[in-house]
Amino acid sequence: HPASVSGVKQILPKTLSAVGANMLPHLVISTPQSSSVPAGLLLTSPHTPTSLLQTQESSPCSTGRSRKGDKNGKGLRHFSMKVCEKVQKKVVTSYNEVADELVAELSSGDDNNISPNDAHVYDQKNIRRRVYDALNVLMAMNIISKDKKEIKWIGFPTNSAQECQDLEAERQRRLERIKHKQSQLQELILQQIAFKNLVQRNRQAEQQNKRAPPPNTVIHLPFVIVNTSKRTVIDCSISNDKFEYLFNFDNMFEIHDDVEVLKRMGLAFGLESGRCSPEQLKIAKSLVPKALQPYVTGVCLNSVMWKFLCACSDRGASSSNGSRVETPTSYMEEEEDDEDEDFDEDEDD
């Protein structure tokens, strides 16, 4: 026992007086090793080795603020989640539709996350205001889009790299669509120029002849021309109403529509091949509406550029083959036949 050992003074721990205990009811005396509360605050006195542990629960001000913040945060998060679920489920909706449904759900206490005692707090005006705020937040995050009163679901943001790839693929698809539509527009412009030029030509012919052409010399539009060799055997079957024709060829054949025939007749002024003179280009512009006149020049320039690119590619292919040029086998056979014929003629002579 320490008291029985001579020469050793016994040190007794100091205790707080009754006045100190009444003044600090929320302080717990402990050593630093015995502080096992993780959420506590360790207070050490500079004069005594004792430590004071004060927990967050001991402060009434901090407790009230944290509870109030959690309640408000839960409400905002809850409304944003509910609005997001509504729009995602409907895909296309409106503000009034989402707000009316949430008002009906929260007012009746159908929501499991809200107790019946707190249902009266969420009045209609408060719900609609929070729905409006939540929609603005979702729209700013590009999760939804708004067109007048219509709200559409876009989706949650994805990975940046994947989104970049998707946007690049969408860009390429749209460029291909634009290119295809430009090609269709150019073809329609050529058709209109060819048809109007044909009308003017027929009108001039009637004025010169002072009469309409005979019925058996008129070909009505649209028409199709089938071209084949003279030695081709053709078997043609015609339906009773003369709307269906069946052709059987024993050799190769070609089919040309009316627009292709008019182009070959020069009624498109050579715009499709880039062989249009300035005078012809001026006439061609006068045959189309004013809004389409810039496209006529574009058709001519595109044809010239296409010919230039083809010529450059052919020149590059020929230069890559080197100075050595091989003669095709068919040409060599024809030359050998010609030499044999010349040799036979020499022998006959």
ABEGO torsion letter per residue (X at the ends): XAAABBGBBBBBBBBBBAAAAAABAABBBBBAAABABAABBBBBBAABABBBBBBAAABAAAAAAAAAAAAAAAAAAAAAAAAAAAAAAAGBBBAAAAAAAAAAAAAAGABAABBAAAAAABBAAAAAAAAAAAAAAAAAAGABBBBEABBBBAEBBBBAAAAAAAAAAAAAAAAAAAAAAAAAAAAAAAAAAAAAAAAAAAAAAAAAAGBBBBAAABBBOBBBBBBBBAABBBBBBBBAAGABBBBBBABBBBBBBAAAAAAAAGAAGGAAAGABBAAAAAAAAAABBAAAAAAAAAAAAAAAAAAAAAAAAAAAAAAAAEABBBBBAAAAAAAAAAAAAAAAAAAAX
